[in-house]
Amino acid sequence: MLSVQMEQWVNLKFLVKLGKTFTEAYAMLKEVYGNEYLSRTQVFELFKRFKEKRLWRPSMCGGPRGSPPRLPVHPALPNIRTRNINDLITA
């Protein structure tokens, strides 16, 4: 079963796909979930993300996490780290 938070995310995504405005969607969530609804800020951030078609990350809701994005590493960086660690060990 979905958590209340996850359920609200799914419903919010559905409301965005229906073309509801932020104000309409927020009012509907507030009406349906009573005191358990997400904060206005949380709903706004999710609404904006869904509107821009940026999918949520499963890790945000306790799902499996993918590997972190790989960033380019300067070739000398591993050597600098090793040297600094060796300096700490010998100190």
Backbone as a ProteinNet text record, in pm:
[ID]
protein_1_A
[PRIMARY]
MLSVQMEQWVNLKFLVKLGKTFTEAYAMLKEVYGNEYLSRTQVFELFKRFKEKRLWRPSMCGGPRGSPPRLPVHPALPNIRTRNINDLITA
[TERTIARY]
84.1	0	89.1	44.8	121.5	113.1	222.2	217.2	129.1	84	-2.3	72.2	200.7	279.6	290	322.1	335	201.5	94.7	-39.1	-68.9	-31.2	-53.8	28.9	151.1	235.9	171.1	121	57	-66.3	-147.3	-267.7	-233.8	-129.1	-88.2	-43.1	32	76.2	-44.8	-144.7	-267.6	-338.5	-346.1	-411.3	-337	-204.5	-125.1	-157.9	-166.5	-198.6	-339.2	-429.1	-564.4	-568.1	-455.8	-449.8	-497.4	-505.1	-546.7	-437.2	-477.8	-380.5	-325.9	-218.8	-161.3	-263.9	-335.6	-433.7	-543.5	-593.2	-697.1	-644.8	-526	-468.1	-442.5	-389.4	-360.1	-489	-592.5	-721.3	-780.8	-767.6	-821.2	-746.5	-614.8	-536.2	-571.6	-586.6	-619.7	-756.3	-851.3	-985.8	-987	-915.3	-915.9	-839	-722.3	-634.7	-646.8	-727.2	-746.9	-616	-587.1	-466.4	-339.1	-351.7	-234.3	-180	-229.3	-183.5	-43	26.7	161.3	155.2	266.2	269	256.1	217.2	201.5	332	443.9	574.6	605.3	580.3	605.7	519.5	392.3	301.6	347.3	389.5	434.3	556.3	654.6	775.9	742.8	659	620.2	538.5	446	363.1	452	548.7	641.3	720.8	768.2	846.3	762.6	638.4	552.6	512.7	489.3	450.5	563.1	687.8	804.1	843.3	761.6	783.1	913.7	955.6	1071.7	1016.7	1053.2	1001.1	1062.5	988.6	1044.6	1142.5	1234	1329.3	1268.3	1272.2	1217.5	1282.3	1407.7	1476.4	1413	1340.4	1276.3	1162.8	1108.7	995.1	1026.4	1152.8	1191.2	1209.1	1204.8	1222.7	1369.3	1397	1536.7	1611.2	1736	1816.8	1903.6	1917.2	2008.8	2148.1	2240.1	2375	2379.1	2463.7	2471.1	2526.1	2493.5	2545.5	2697.4	2758.4	2903.8	2950.3	3037.4	3092.1	3235.4	3279.4	3418.5	3512.9	3618.6	3716.5	3848.6	3908.6	4039.3	4137.8	4222.8	4313.8	4406.5	4442.1	4535.3	4466	4333.9	4261.7	4287.7	4282.3	4311.7	4451.7	4549.4	4685.8	4691.2	4619	4617.2	4554.8	4443.2	4378.4	4472	4538.4	4629.9	4743.2	4798.5	4909.6	4864.2	4745.4	4694.6	4668	4615.9	4591.1	4723.3	4822.2	4954	5016.5	4998.3	5051	4986.7	4858	4788.4	4837.9	4863.1	4907.3	5045.9	5135.3	5273.3	5287.3	5188.3	5198.4	5180.9
-117.9	0	124.8	226	350.2	429.1	498.7	589.6	708.4	781.6	897.6	998.5	1019.2	1114.8	1070.4	944.2	892.3	900.7	870.9	878.5	1021.3	1119.5	1259.1	1296.5	1245	1273.3	1219.3	1096.5	1035	1115.2	1152.4	1230.1	1367.8	1428.9	1559.7	1548	1444	1423.4	1405.8	1333.2	1313.4	1446.6	1530.6	1661.2	1750.4	1742.5	1820.2	1773.6	1641.8	1588.3	1628.2	1650.1	1695.8	1844.8	1914.4	2056.5	2148.1	2096.9	2180.7	2281.7	2396.5	2496.5	2455.4	2521.3	2491.3	2513.4	2625.3	2659.4	2553.9	2510.3	2406.9	2275.3	2236.7	2110.2	2113.3	2223.9	2236.4	2229.2	2298.3	2297.4	2156.7	2083.9	1947.8	1855	1863.7	1780.7	1812.3	1940.7	1984.7	1930.3	1933.3	1884.4	1733	1660	1513.9	1462.2	1521.3	1466.4	1535.1	1637.7	1703.4	1749.5	1706.2	1749.8	1681.1	1578.8	1503.9	1551.8	1663.2	1707.8	1766.3	1765	1821	1972.4	2032.3	2178.1	2244.2	2369.4	2445.1	2447.6	2462.9	2466.4	2333.4	2223	2090.9	2067.6	2103.8	2085.3	2171.3	2295.3	2383.6	2325.3	2277.3	2220.4	2098.2	2010.4	1891.8	1929.4	2024.8	2069.5	2122.1	2204.9	2262.3	2151.3	2055.1	1944	1861.9	1829.9	1750.6	1830	1959	2044.7	2051.3	2054	2058.1	1918.9	1819.7	1680.5	1624.1	1673.8	1615.4	1511.1	1388.8	1280.7	1285.8	1238.1	1229.6	1113.5	1119.7	1011.3	913.6	784.4	687.2	696.7	738.7	746.9	852.1	948	1051.6	993.6	881.6	824.8	685.8	659.4	533.7	418.7	445.7	340.3	311.1	221.5	187.6	306.1	316.2	427.6	380	464.1	435.1	480.2	461.3	507.5	659	726	871.5	913.2	1033.5	1078.6	1084.2	1046.4	1046.4	1182.8	1241.8	1371.8	1354.1	1435.9	1424.2	1457.7	1380.3	1399.8	1439.4	1541.8	1584.8	1470.5	1439	1324.7	1331	1449.1	1460.7	1445.1	1450.5	1447.5	1321.8	1200.8	1082.9	1087.9	1140.1	1150.8	1250	1359.7	1460.7	1401.2	1328.7	1265.6	1166.7	1082.7	982.9	1050.4	1153.5	1224.2	1286.2	1348.9	1410.5	1306.4	1191.4	1085.3	1034.3	1014.8	969.5	1071.8	1200.4	1305.2	1295.9	1267	1254.3	1132.4	1023.9	901.2	918.7	984.1	999	1110.9	1195.3	1308.3	1266.6
0	0	0	-67.3	-76	53.9	84.8	199.2	161.2	259.9	234.2	147.7	176.6	99.1	-46.8	-68.5	-204.7	-278	-207.8	-266.2	-312.2	-231.4	-268.4	-391	-398.3	-514.9	-642	-634.3	-750.8	-790.5	-691.8	-721.1	-777.6	-725.6	-777.1	-922.4	-952.6	-1091	-1182.7	-1135.7	-1211.3	-1235.1	-1131.2	-1144.8	-1243.7	-1244.2	-1340.6	-1481.5	-1500.3	-1633.1	-1677.9	-1581.6	-1615.3	-1649.5	-1627.1	-1660	-1548.6	-1426.2	-1313.5	-1280.9	-1229	-1185.8	-1049.3	-1007.8	-876.9	-766.6	-773.4	-670.2	-662.1	-777.9	-779.9	-721.6	-764.5	-718.6	-568.3	-519.2	-375.9	-293.8	-340.5	-269.5	-267	-377.5	-383.1	-287.3	-285.1	-193.6	-48.7	-20.5	114.7	157	63	92.3	114	31.3	39.1	160.3	188.3	291.7	427.3	437.7	566.4	627.5	749.3	820.2	772.5	689	644.3	510	459.4	327.9	336.5	222.6	214.2	230.2	269.8	284.6	147.8	150.1	25.6	-53.4	16.1	-49.7	-116.4	-46.1	-103.3	-226.7	-216.4	-329.6	-446.6	-419.3	-526.7	-597.6	-520.1	-580.4	-665.8	-613.7	-690.2	-813	-797.1	-908.5	-1021.3	-983.5	-1081.9	-1151.3	-1072.9	-1128.4	-1226.4	-1189	-1276.3	-1400.5	-1382.6	-1495.2	-1598.7	-1549.8	-1639.1	-1686.8	-1651.5	-1689.9	-1636.6	-1519.8	-1452	-1355.8	-1376.6	-1293.5	-1155.8	-1058.8	-924.8	-920.3	-828.3	-808.1	-709.1	-739.7	-645	-507.5	-502.3	-372.9	-282.9	-340.7	-260.7	-177.3	-220.8	-149.4	-96.4	-71.5	-9.9	-106.8	-235.4	-334.3	-358.7	-451.4	-478.7	-538	-503.2	-552.5	-667.5	-765.1	-874.3	-834.9	-924.6	-893.6	-908	-831.5	-840.7	-976.3	-1020.2	-1149.1	-1145.2	-1254.3	-1261.7	-1309.4	-1232.9	-1267.3	-1314.2	-1408.1	-1451.9	-1336.5	-1323.7	-1217.2	-1280.8	-1226.1	-1275.4	-1254	-1353.4	-1341.7	-1219.8	-1173.8	-1061.6	-926.4	-924.4	-797.5	-714.7	-771.8	-688.8	-627.3	-700.7	-647.8	-532.5	-545	-438.9	-312.9	-329.8	-214.6	-146.6	-226.2	-170.1	-95.3	-154.1	-90.6	41.8	43.4	166	274.2	236.3	333.7	389.4	300.6	346.4	440.2	411.4	499.2	637.4	642.3	770.2	848.4	777.2	843.4	904	829.2	876.7	977.8	993	1086.5	1229.6
[MASK]
+++++++++++++++++++++++++++++++++++++++++++++++++++++++++++++++++++++++++++++++++++++++++++

